[in-house]
Amino acid sequence: MKKNEIKKNLVPYMLLLFAALFVIFSSDIFGNKINVLSYDEFEKNLNDKKITELTIVPRAEGYVYEVTGKLEGYEENESFYAKLPLSETVLKRIMEAKDAKEFKFEAQSDPASGFFFDFLVNVLPIMLLVGFAFFIFTRQMGSSNKSLDFGKSRAKLSEDNGKVTFKNVAGLSEEKEEVAELIDFLKNPKKFQKLGARIPKGVLLVGPPGTGKTLLAKAVAGEANVPFYFISGSDFVELFVGIGASRVRDMFKQAKQNAPCLVFIDEIDAVGRQRGTGLGGGHDEREQTLNQLLTEMDGFGANEGIIIIAATNRPDVLDPALLRPGRFDRQVTVNLPDVKGREEILNVHAKNKIFAPSVKLSNIAKRTVGFSGADLENLLNEAALLAVRRDKKEISMAEIDEATDRVLMGPAKKSKKYTDKEKEMVAHHEAGHVVLGIKLDDANDVQKVTIIPRGYAGGYAMMLPREETYTSTKKELLERITGLLGGRVAEEIVYNEVSTGAHNDFEKATKIARAMVTEYGMSDLGPIQFEQQDGGVFLGRDYNKTKNFSNEVAHEIDIEMRKIINECYENAKKIISENRDLLELIASSLLKYETLTKEQIDYLVENGKMPVEDESGEISENIDSTEKEKKKTKKSTD
């Protein structure tokens, strides 16, 4: 709550307090001059017959008489007060003095007839009624203010403004260069105005979730040291038509009052979707909000010191009017980080963590192809939690590997028990993937293989490209399909029967084969694109594809897909049959150790046996048990 609001709420209660004090201090008891007399002084004045008025009140709880009155020579507002013992002798002497002097005398028998009781009975109820009236009045005023604020902007000013800079953003070197001139403009706009340059009014950050779009926008404001207002696209849309448009107007009004500043709209696709689309027509409130946003972005000049940065992972659904020059002039694609970027991100998130000497962040970066910045942060956090759970003082590669599996596939289902037959079949299935990954040059490399159930999978092989590339050749795609079929082929060769464990492999292989035929032109149908992901974005993703072919061509597409899959299947069967010994070696190792890493697989292929790891986790030379016994015997003899 702001200080001004606190002051406004306290004003009625302060007025009420002043009124009560006025009632108290305006009473006679506070206006009079009271002289306190001792018992001896009262007796002397009583014997000297100087008392002109006397009021006596018995106080049973204190066993005293409280007497007030006036003496000869007192002014009009002057009186005395004294306490006398509660006894019949004292009262008798007072009555005898009254008969002799005949002064004004009054006796009050009610002990509760004092000022405090009068205050409770007469003044306090009035004060409570007045206070209750003020409470109801201020409550009604507060609710009316809230209703008036319904159309106010929900944009919030970031409290950590200036704390987030480019030092906190790792792995986005090209993206930083794209937004660097925005920082220069916010710091020194006159340099651009001098040459007549128009800085972009809006910048749209496009990329998968977790790649750092929000962090990049905060860093721009932090580097420029300007206010950073942030709001979500869903904060504009309300049930009542016109509220969203009102909030847009108020947001730009605040931005102009605080220029230069940066306004960040997260998930802009919630309000910026194409107008007039969908099964039931448009959404009036959302479309009016979008219209107001378009109008406001046209309304402020390019060099007013306001920059709008928006973020989305669905640029295909945005209205074309929002993306035209003069509104969101520039699109910056924030991609998933490469191996260098992943290492930089890991270094940022590893600053407050303690790692074992065997942990190399560069090796972790190579193993985490396709991870976003958020995934990498979650990976290190899961590893740290596992280390704490295991009562370790540092994070080792064991925790890193387990955390990677948890991020990709979920926690291990240790309570799920295999039958011996199932366990052997899963081991041969995963070993089939490993063999093809080793023997095929362009197939995905197996980084890790396990037969421990995770999620819905009975076991899995982590298959990653040997090198990160932006394009793929036909040979690479065919060998990738072949590697995916290795599990089913191994089951068929070893057991002469198949299981349901290859359904996910078939899904991936079929998707690649269909893309080769319909999108990449890598089949006998020629270099023609038959399908493209287009349209129907409001009916559900991939609900409707643009198909540029007839039913006859659809039949030929099915034939080509089947041809690609069958050829890859036969090639996988040939390779695994020729390397049956390697298949059995890897399968037996999986049955014994349950999990194999890439280093262990490479050592197993080269030496025919599992390596021995030293205390640091590094692979050392394997030593047979007979050699160990010989060394122990020799050492004891020496």
N, C-alpha and C positions, 0 to 999 in steps of 0.2 A: 504494500500500500504506500502511495506517495505521501510526502509530508503535508502537502496542501489538503489532501483528502482527510488525513488525521485531524488537522486543525478544524476543518469544517464539521467533522463528527463530534468534536469536543465542545464546540461553541454552545449548543443547548444546555449541556450539563454544567458548564461554567456559569451560565446565566442563572440556572436553577440554584447553584451554590451561593451566588451573590444574593439572591432573593431570600434564601434561608438565613444568611448572616444578617441581612437587613432586618428581618423580623426579630431575630434574637437581640441584636444590639439596640433596636429601637424600643425595647421593653423598659418598664420603669426600673426594674432591679439593676439594670446596667447604667441607667441614667442618674441614679441617686449616689450620694456620698455616704458611705457606711463606715461607722467607727466601731471597731470590735473592742468590747469591754471584757475585762476579766470578771470573775465572780466577786472578788473583793470590791472592784470599782462599782459594779452594779449594786452591791449591798450599801456602799457609802452613799450613792446617789439616791437609793431608795429611802435610806434613813434621813437624808437631808431634804427629802420631799422635792427633788428637782425633776422628777419624771412627770411629763405632761401627757404622753400617750404610751400605751403598752399593748403589745400583742404577744400571746403566749401559745406555743404549739408543743404538745407532748410528743416525744420521739421514743417509742417503746423499744425500738431496736438498739438505741444507744443509751437508754436509761437516763435521759436528760430532757429538760425543757429548753426549747429554742425560743428566745424572746427577742423581739424587735420593738423599737419605739423611738420616742424623742425626749430630749432633755430641754430644760430652760436654756434659752440663748441659741438653740439650733436654728439654722436656716430652713427654708421650706423644703429643699431637696436633701436635707441632711438627717441621718438617723443612726441608731446604734444597733449592735447585734451582740448577743451574749448567750452562753450556755450555762444552765443551772442544774443542780442535781434534781432528779425526778423523785420528789418526796412531798408528803402532805405538809410538812413544816414549812418548806419554802413557799408553797402555794398559799398557806395560811397567812404568812407574813406579807405576801404581795397583796392579798385581799384586805388585810388590816391597813396597809399603806394607802390603798385605793379609797377606803372609807374615810381616811383622815384627810387626804388631799383631794379626793374626788377627781382624779385624772381619767382620761378616756381609756377604757379597758376593753379588750376583745380576746376571747379564748376560742381557739380552733381545735375541735376534737378529732378531725380527720387528719391522720398523719401523712396521707398521700396528696394533700392539697397544695404541694409545693410547685415551684416553677417547672421542674423537669416533668412532673406528671401532666401539668397543664400543656406543656409543649407536645408531649406524646399524644394527648387527647385532641388538642385543638389545631396544632400546626402541622404535625407529621402527616395526617391523612391528606391535607391539602397539597403538601409537597409531593406525596406519592401520586396523587391524581395528576398534578402538573407534570411530573416526570414521565408517567405513563403516556400522557398526551404527546409530549415531546418525542418519546420513543416511536410511537406509531407514526408521527409526522415525518421523522427522519427516515424511517423504514420505507414509507411510501415514496419519499423523494429519492431514496437510493434505488428502488425498483424502477422508478420512472427514468432515472439516469441510465440504468442498465438497458432498458428498452431503447433509449435514444442511442446507446453505444452499439446496438445490434448491427448497424451498418458501418461501423468503424473498421479500419484495417486491422487484421490479425498479425501483421508483420511485426516481428520482435527484433529489438536491437541486441546484437550479440554481446554478451558480457565479457568474453575473452578476446575482444577486439584488439588487434595488434600483437597478440601472443602467438598466433599461428602465422608463420611465414614460409617461404620456399624451403627453408631448412627442414621443416617438418614434412615436406612433400618429396617422396623418393620415387624414382623410377618413371618420372614423367618429364623428361628433359625437353622433348619436342613440344609437349603441351605447354610447358612454362614459357618457351620462346613465343608461342602463339599469343599468349595473354600478357607478355611483358610490356607491350606498348600501351595496354590499358592502364597499367601502373604508372607509366610515364605521363599519360594524359591526366590522370587523377592528381598527380603531384604538380604538374606544370602544364595546364591546359593552354596557356597563351602561346606556347611554342607551336602547337598545332594550328591555332587560330591564325597565327602570323602567316603561315604558308597556305591557308585556306583548306587544310586537310579536315576531313570529316571522320571523326572517330566512330566506330560502330556503336549504334544505340544499344544493341543487344547481342549477346554471345550465347550460343546454344551448345552446351556440353553434352555430347552423345557418347554412350558407352555402356557396357554391361554393368550390372549391379556390383558394388564393392570395389570399383576401380579408382575411387578417390575424386569424384566430381565435386562433391560438397567441400572436401578438404581443399581442393584447388581454388574454389571460389573464395573460401575464407582466407587463403594465403594471399590472394590478390588484394583483398581489403587490408590484410595485415601489412603487406609490403608498402601499400600506398598510405597506410595509417589514416583511413577514412572510416566513417560509420558503416557497419555491415548489417543490413536488415535482411532477415530470412523468413520465408513463408512457404508453406506447402500448397500445391495446386488445389488440394481438397479443401483448404481453408476458405476458398472463395465460394464454393458451391454450397447453397443452403436449400431448404425446402421451398422458401418463399421467393418468388420471382422478383428480381431487382436488388436483392441483398448483396449478391456477388458483385454486381456492377458498382454498387455503392462502395464496397470495400476496395475495389480497384481504384476508384476515384480518390478515396481517402489515402490509399497507399502512395499514389503518385504525388498527392498534396504534401504528405510528410516528407517524401524524398526531395521535393523541390525546396522545402523549408530547411533541410539539412544538407543540401548540396555543398561540396561534392560528396557523393556517397555511392554505395553499391547495394543493389537490391538483388537478392538471390531467390529464385522461385524453384523449389525442388518438385520433381514429378509434375512437370507442367502439362504432361499428356492428360492429367485428370481434368483440366479445364480447357486445354487447347486442341481437343480432338476435332476432326473434320465436322463441319456443320451439315445438317440435313441428311445424316446417314443412320443406318440401323434399321431394324425390322419395323419399329414403331414410329419412324420419323425422328425428328430432332428432340433435344432436351432443352426446353425453353430457357430455364434458369442458366444452364451451362453455356448455351449459345449467346445469351445476352451478356453474360460475364466475359466471354471471349470477344464479343463485339466491342465492349467497353475497353478491354485490354488493347485491342488493335487501335482503337481511337486514341487512347492515352499515349501509346507509343508513337503515334503520328503527331501528337499534340506538343510534345516537348522537343526542343531543338537538340541537334547533335552535340553541341558543345555546352550544354547547361551543367555539366558535371555530374550527370546521373548515368550510370551504366547498369543495365539489366542483364543478369546472368541466369540462365535457366538450365535445368538438367533433366534428362530423360533417357530411358533405355528403349523407348519405342518411337523413334522419329518418323516411322512410316505412317503413324496414325495422326500426326499433327496437321492442322489446317494449312493449306498452301499460303494463305494470306499472312500467316504468322511467320513464315520463313522467307518472305520476299525481302529484297534490299530496302532498308529504311526501318525495318523492325528488328528481326534477328538477322543482322547482316552476315554474321560469321558463325560457322559450325566448327567446333573443335572436337575431334574424335578422341576419346580417352580409352585406349585399348587396354587389353590385359598386358601386364608387364612381360618383357622378355627376360632371359636369364640374368642379364646385368641389372635390370630393374628389380627383379625379385631379390637379388642379393642386397641391393641398396635398401629395399623395404625391410628385409630381415634385419639389417643392421640397425635401422631405426627402432624396431620393436624389441630388439635384443638388448637395449641399453641397460635396463633395470633387471636383467636376468643373469643368473650364474650358470655357465655351461662347463661341461667337462672338457678337458684338453682335446679329446678325440672329435668333438663336434666342430665341423667346418661349415660355416654358413654357405659357402660357395657350393658345396656338395648338396646341401639341402635345396638350394636354388635350382640345381640341375634336375633334381628329382620331382620338382613341383611344377611341371609344365601345365599351363592352363589355370593356375591359381591366381586369384585376384589379390589385391592388397589386403582386403578384409579376410580372405581365406588364410593368408600367411600370418596375419595377426592372431587369428583364431588358432592356427596350428601351434604357434609358440605358447599361447596361453594354455591350450590343452596339454602341451608337454610339461609346462610348469605345474599344472594341477596334478598330473600323474606323478611327477617327482615328489611333490608334497605328500600325496597319498601313499607313496612307497617309502616315506621317511628318508629321502635322499637329500643331501646338502647341495647337489648340483644336478643340472639337466644333462642326461647322457643321450647317445644316439638311440638307445632302446626306447626312451620316452618319445623322441622325435618320430621314430618309425611307428610306434603305437598311435601317436597323435595324428599322423598322416592317414592311417587306416580309419581312425574314428571320424575324421573330417570327410573322407571320401565315402566310406561304407557304413559308418556307425560303429557302436561298441561291439566287441566280440561276444558271440553267444556261447559262452563256455558251458552253460547248462545244457545246450543242445547236444545230444549224443548221437553219433553215427553208429550204424552197424558196421562190422568189419568189411563187408562187401561194399557198402556205400563209401566208406573211407578210402578203400583202394581205388574205386572208380573215380572219385573226385581227385585223388592224387595223380592218376594217369591222365585225367582230363586236363588238369592244370599243367602237367609235364608236357603235354602235347603243344600247348601254347609256347612253352619255354623252348622246346626243340626248334619250332619254326622261327621263333624270334632270333635264335642263334644262327640258323642255317641260311636264312633269307637276308640278303644285304639291305633291302629297302623295307622290310617289315618292321612293325613297331618293336622296340626293344623292351624286354621284360625287366623291369626294375625291381620287382618284388613279387613273390608268389606264395600263397598260403592256402591251407586247407581248413583253416579255422573259420567257422560260419560267422558272417557279419551281415546284418540287415536281412535281406531276402536271399542272399547268395550263400551257397554252401561252401564256397571258396572262391578266390579270385586271383587273377594275375594282373598286376599293374603294368600296362603296356603303354609306353610313351615313345614318341619319335626320337631317333638318335640325334637329329638336329632340328631346330626350329626353323621352318620355312614358311613362306607366304603362299607358295604354289606347290602343287603335287603333280607328278607325271603319271602317265597311265600305268607304268610298271610299278610305281610305288603304291598306287591304289590297289592293283591286283594282288600284290604281295601282302598288303594290309588285310585284304579280304581272306587271303590264304592263312595268315596268322590267326584270324578270328575263327576259322574253321578247324584249327588244330585240335581243339578239345574233343569235338564230335568224332573226328577221324581217329584219334587215339583210343576212344571208347570202342569204336567199331573194330579196329585192328586187334586190340588186346582181348576183348570180351565177346566179339562177334555179335554185339547187341548195343543199343544206344539208350540214353536216358534223356530226361527233360532239362538237364543242366545247361544245355547250349542255347536256350531260347533267347537270351540277351545277346549272345554272339551272332545269332542269325539276324536279329533285329538290326544290329549295326552293319553287318555285311550286306543285307538287302538294301539298306538305305544308301550305302556307298555305290552299289551296283546300279540302282535306279538313277542316282544322280549322274553316273557315268554315261548312261544311255540317254536320259531326257534333258540333262542340263549341260554336261561337259562335251557332248559329241564324241565320246570315246567308244563307239561301237560300229558295227557294219552298217547301221542306218545313216551314218554320215554326220558331218559337223552341223547338226541342226538342234536347236533348243526347243524341245516339245513342251516343257513345263517351266513355270516360274512362280515363285512365291509372290502372289499379287492379289489384291482385292479381298473382300470378306473379312477385314480385320475386326469388324464389330460383331461378326457372327461366331467368333472363336478362331484362335490361331490355327492355320492350316486347314480350316474348314472348306475353303474353296480355293482351288488353284486354277490359274489360267492354262487351259489345255488347247494347244494348237495342232490337233491331230484327229484323225477319224478313227472309227472302230477297228478298221483293218490295221492301221498303224499301231493302235493299242495292243493288238495281238502280237505284232512284230516286236514291240517293246518288251512284252512278257517273254517272248522267245529269247531275245538278246540278254535279258537279265538272267534267265535260267542258264543260258550258255556260259555267261561269265562265272556264275556261282559253281556250275558243274566243273568247269575247267580248273578253277582254283581248288575245288574239293579233290579232284584227281591229283593235282600237283602236291597238295598237302599229304595225301595218302602215300604218294611215292617217296616223299622226303622222310616221313616218319617210319615207313617200312625199312628204308635204308639206314636209319639211325635208331633201330629198336633198342640197342644196348644203352645208348644215351638216354632214351625215354625211360627205361627201367631204372637206370642209375638215379635220375632226378626224382622219379616216383618213389623209389625206396627211401631216398633222403627226405622227401616230404613226409612220408609215413613216420619217420623217426623224429624229425625236428619240427614238422608242421609248418614252418615258415623259413623261406630262403630269400636272402637279399641278392642284389646283382653281383656284389663282390664274392659272395659265397658260391653263386652259380658259376661265375667265371673260373673260380679256383677249382670247383668240382669238375668242370669240363676239361680243364687243363691237367689236373692231377689224379682224377678218378676217385677222390676222397674229399671229405669235408675238411675245411681249414680249422686251425685252433686259434682262438682270439686271445690276445694278452689282456692284461688288466685294463689297459686304456681303450680296449675295444678294437684295436687294430689287428689285422690278420697276421699271424706269425707262422713260421714253418711248422707243418704238422709233424708230430713225432709219434712213432708207433709205440705201443705199450711195452714191447720187448726192449726197445731202446731206452725207454724211461727206467725200466727195471735195472738195466745194465748200468745206467748213469747213477742211480741210487746206490747200487752195490759198490761201485767204484768209489763213490764219495764216502761211504761208510768205512771202506777199507783204508782209504787215505787218512 
